[in-house]
Amino acid sequence: MLVIHELRAFHDLIRDSGMEDNAGTIYLVEAVKGDLRKACSLCGVLKWIGEHALRLKLVNDEEV
């Protein structure tokens, strides 16, 4: 569960990346099996998908 400061940091990352084309890195942990977890990191610029949709796409230099 995300705590308030994590949500605020995530919101700032989305706002800065989407408005100013700043690259950011997102770290996440996925459940694999039972108590086993896999840590992942993704880097790129967040782009809004659609005019009114609240969906994002993480774009790196290979996709631009």
Backbone torsions as a table, in degrees:
resi	resn	phi	psi	omega
1	MET	NA	134.0	179.3
2	LEU	-77.5	139.1	174.9
3	VAL	-95.8	169.7	-172.5
4	ILE	-55.1	-46.9	-177.3
5	HIS	-67.1	-30.1	175.6
6	GLU	-69.5	-40.9	177.2
7	LEU	-63.5	-41.8	179.3
8	ARG	-63.9	-43.4	178.9
9	ALA	-64.5	-40.1	178.1
10	PHE	-65.2	-41.8	177.7
11	HIS	-61.6	-44.1	179.2
12	ASP	-62.9	-40.9	177.8
13	LEU	-60.9	-45.8	179.5
14	ILE	-62.9	-47.5	-178.4
15	ARG	-61.9	-49.6	-177.8
16	ASP	-65.1	-42.7	-178.6
17	SER	-68.8	-43.8	-177.3
18	GLY	-70.5	-34.9	-175.8
19	MET	-90.7	-31.0	-172.2
20	GLU	-118.5	8.3	-178.7
21	ASP	54.4	37.4	174.9
22	ASN	-86.8	135.3	176.5
23	ALA	-75.2	149.4	178.1
24	GLY	-142.8	162.6	177.4
25	THR	-117.9	130.5	178.3
26	ILE	-110.1	127.0	176.9
27	TYR	-107.3	136.0	177.6
28	LEU	-144.9	159.7	178.7
29	VAL	-122.0	125.1	-179.9
30	GLU	-105.3	141.1	172.4
31	ALA	-77.1	130.4	-179.1
32	VAL	-103.5	-56.3	-177.8
33	LYS	-161.4	121.6	-179.7
34	GLY	59.8	-122.3	178.5
35	ASP	-91.4	1.2	-179.6
36	LEU	-76.4	131.7	-179.5
37	ARG	-125.1	154.5	177.6
38	LYS	-125.3	124.6	178.3
39	ALA	-89.8	136.4	-179.3
40	CYS	-132.5	152.6	171.5
41	SER	-135.7	140.3	-179.5
42	LEU	-127.6	136.7	-178.6
43	CYS	-125.5	139.3	177.1
44	GLY	162.9	-169.6	178.5
45	VAL	-104.6	135.2	178.2
46	LEU	-82.0	130.1	177.6
47	LYS	-120.5	138.0	177.4
48	TRP	-75.7	137.6	177.0
49	ILE	-103.4	120.4	179.5
50	GLY	80.7	156.6	-176.8
51	GLU	-76.0	-41.1	-175.8
52	HIS	-113.1	-5.3	-178.2
53	ALA	-79.5	141.9	177.5
54	LEU	-93.9	56.0	-179.7
55	ARG	-121.2	145.7	-178.9
56	LEU	-123.6	155.0	173.1
57	LYS	-130.9	135.0	176.8
58	LEU	-90.7	118.0	-175.1
59	VAL	-113.7	132.9	174.5
60	ASN	-110.6	-179.7	-174.7
61	ASP	-65.6	-17.5	177.8
62	GLU	-78.7	-20.2	-176.5
63	GLU	-101.5	-9.5	-175.6
64	VAL	-75.8	NA	NA
